Amino acid sequence: MKILSIETSCDESAISILEVKGGIKNPTFKILGNALRSQIKIHEQYGGVFPMMAKREHQKNLTPLLLKVLKESNFLNTKSETLNPKKLKTRNLKLETILARETDLLVHFKKHVINIKKPAIDLIAVTNGPGLEPALWVGINFAQALGELWDIPLLGVNHMEGHILSVLPNKKEFSISNFKFPMIALLVSGGHTELVLIKKFLSYEILGKTRDDAAGEAFDKVARILGLPYPGGPEISRLAQKARTSHLAPLNFPLPRPMIHSKDFDFSFSGLKTAVLYLVRDMGILSDTDKEKIAREFEDSTVDVLESKTKDAILKYNVKSLIIGGGVTANKELQKRLKLMSKKLGVDLYLPEKKMSTDNAIMIGISAFFNFSKTPASHRKLAQSKAGRKKNEIKAEGNLSF
């Protein structure tokens, strides 16, 4: 089975093609092509991601990424148009309708995609949430246009499930590790902070989530308070590590560890961000050393909460494995603490490769395989038909949950 997957949930445009062999219990994956384009340089001047700007950039990026991935996979072949004028007009009208709100993408699609010979792809997968809806719609409409052009079935994929499965790829060809259930997934990104119980693959129960700011969002906001560039996470971590290696004395006024002693698994980082804001206001003009101390205290506070809640969940549910997913998994202090904790508790820890911690299309393709494979054959047949695709039209869901 070959899957073309598309990811546009925030500010990364990504496309990949995976080849999957074997059944759902023991699949092996091979990355035939993979491409990603980040928008960080565009958004950093504004200190955050602007949804409509992200939408515009996705429209620019998707066609070049598709061409690159098809070429890597040896699927980039053009064809001579053989449709009669009436069928050609009907098809073009359908494509124009699908891409009516993606005017730039429609121009690129007509120029570069419309005459590409149908590749040997069995399924097109696309992220349909959670995320920024204007950005999600670009990927969805692109997928629908490809599905119409090539007559290939489509499948919407939950972005957060992708982050759970992002721990699988560690090389170009990979298979499922011998995971032990039950598992806990700690998902930490710019938009989400969640603890998820997994009793078996594709069976999820959210134990707790943030009530306000996500951990990654708090990193970015604190970085802005300190006058650091976007994205804030790496900058905060850089200063925090500098404070540790320089053996700087800690702050005289420690920051709070929000909800660390609550009897649930929810998180809250908005108050922590506000505490930093008041601290900076009271300290006045900050020296470089002051910024390093604040960065370390903020990072320690955030990691303390994440570690404590995760540990409590592991002990309560007698968990055998721990998965960490999302962009904040690149944080070295969080990795170090969770590695030590997992070793002490005798729990297997799975971390994504650095390139897999960011939003990417490979994880979307993996999730698509599992979800499509578990679907009854009769429903798969319906999804593969044009009538079925129209009936099960994919929609962007910014707040999509498990």
C-alpha positions, 0 to 999 in steps of 0.5 A, spaced: 500 500 500 502 506 498 500 513 501 501 520 499 500 524 506 499 532 506 500 536 513 498 543 513 495 544 520 499 550 522 506 553 519 509 547 516 507 545 509 509 537 508 508 532 504 510 525 504 509 518 500 510 511 504 510 504 502 507 499 507 507 492 507 504 487 511 498 487 515 495 492 521 499 487 526 506 487 523 507 493 518 513 495 515 514 502 512 518 505 507 519 512 506 519 513 498 519 521 498 518 526 504 519 534 503 517 539 508 517 547 508 517 551 514 514 558 515 518 560 521 522 566 518 516 569 515 512 569 522 518 570 526 518 578 525 511 578 528 512 573 534 507 568 532 503 565 527 498 569 523 493 564 520 491 567 514 499 568 512 500 561 514 494 559 509 497 564 503 504 560 504 501 553 504 498 555 497 505 557 495 508 551 498 504 545 496 505 544 489 513 544 489 513 539 495 508 535 491 513 535 485 519 534 489 516 528 493 513 525 486 520 525 483 523 522 489 518 516 489 519 516 481 512 517 480 513 524 476 510 522 469 506 527 465 501 525 460 498 527 454 491 530 455 486 525 452 479 527 455 474 530 450 473 537 450 466 536 454 469 531 459 475 536 460 471 542 461 467 538 466 473 536 470 476 543 470 470 546 473 470 541 478 477 542 480 476 550 480 470 549 485 474 545 489 480 550 489 475 556 489 478 559 495 485 557 494 486 562 488 494 561 488 494 554 489 489 553 483 494 557 479 499 552 481 495 546 480 493 548 473 500 549 471 504 544 474 499 538 477 493 537 472 497 533 467 501 529 471 500 522 470 496 518 476 501 515 480 501 508 483 498 511 490 492 507 493 490 513 498 491 520 500 491 522 507 490 529 510 490 532 516 483 535 518 485 537 525 486 540 530 490 546 528 488 553 524 482 552 520 484 556 514 491 552 514 487 546 514 483 547 509 488 549 504 491 542 505 484 539 505 482 542 498 489 540 495 487 533 497 480 533 494 483 536 488 488 530 487 483 525 489 478 528 484 484 528 478 487 521 480 480 518 482 484 516 489 480 515 496 481 520 501 482 520 509 482 525 514 487 524 519 487 527 527 494 531 527 495 529 535 494 521 533 500 523 528 504 525 534 503 519 538 505 515 532 511 520 530 516 515 535 516 510 530 520 512 524 528 512 526 530 511 519 528 510 512 525 503 513 522 502 519 517 497 523 513 497 529 517 496 536 514 491 541 510 496 545 508 494 551 501 496 553 497 500 557 501 506 554 501 514 556 502 519 551 504 526 553 503 531 547 506 537 548 506 542 543 505 550 541 497 548 541 496 542 546 498 539 552 495 533 553 496 526 557 493 520 553 492 513 556 493 508 550 490 501 552 491 499 544 493 502 538 487 507 536 484 506 542 485 513 546 482 516 553 484 523 554 486 523 562 488 531 562 489 537 558 491 544 558 485 549 561 488 555 558 495 556 554 499 550 552 506 549 554 509 551 547 505 557 547 507 559 554 514 558 552 513 563 546 509 568 550 515 568 556 520 569 550 516 575 548 516 578 555 524 577 555 525 580 548 527 574 545 526 572 538 520 567 535 520 561 536 521 562 543 522 555 546 529 554 543 531 561 545 528 559 552 532 553 553 538 556 550 538 561 556 536 556 561 542 551 559 547 557 559 544 558 566 545 551 569 552 551 566 554 557 569 552 555 575 548 561 576 544 562 583 537 561 582 532 567 582 530 570 589 523 569 588 521 562 585 516 561 580 509 557 581 508 550 579 501 551 577 496 545 578 502 540 580 499 538 587 492 538 583 488 531 584 487 531 576 491 530 570 490 537 567 495 543 566 495 550 566 500 555 564 497 562 563 498 563 570 505 562 570 506 566 564 503 572 568 508 571 574 514 572 569 510 578 566 510 581 573 517 579 575 520 582 569 516 588 571 518 589 578 525 587 576 526 593 571 531 593 566 534 586 565 541 584 564 543 578 560 544 574 567 537 576 569 534 573 563 538 567 563 536 566 571 528 567 569 529 562 563 532 557 567 526 558 573 521 558 567 523 552 564 524 548 571 517 550 573 514 547 566 518 541 566 517 540 573 509 540 572 510 536 566 514 530 569 510 530 576 503 529 572 506 524 567 509 520 573 502 520 577 499 518 571 504 512 570 503 510 577 495 510 577 494 506 570 500 501 571 503 504 565 508 500 561 510 505 556 511 512 555 510 516 548 512 523 548 510 527 542 510 534 539 514 540 538 516 541 545 519 534 546 525 537 543 527 540 549 533 537 552 531 538 559 524 535 558 528 529 555 533 528 560 528 528 566 523 524 563 529 519 561 531 519 568 524 518 571 522 512 566 528 508 568 527 509 575 520 507 574 521 501 569 517 504 564 519 504 556 520 511 553 519 512 546 521 519 543 521 522 536 527 523 532 528 531 532 526 531 525 519 528 527 518 532 533 515 538 528 509 537 524 510 533 518 507 528 513 510 522 515 506 521 521 500 523 518 501 517 513 502 512 518 496 514 522 492 513 515 495 506 514 492 504 521 485 508 521 484 505 513 486 498 515 482 498 521 476 500 517 471 494 515 472 492 507 465 494 505 466 501 508 473 502 505 470 500 498 465 506 499 470 511 501 474 509 494 468 510 490 466 517 487 459 517 491 463 515 497 468 520 497 463 526 496 458 523 502 464 523 507 467 529 505 473 531 509 472 538 513 477 542 517 476 541 525 480 546 528 478 543 535 478 536 533 479 531 539 480 524 539 
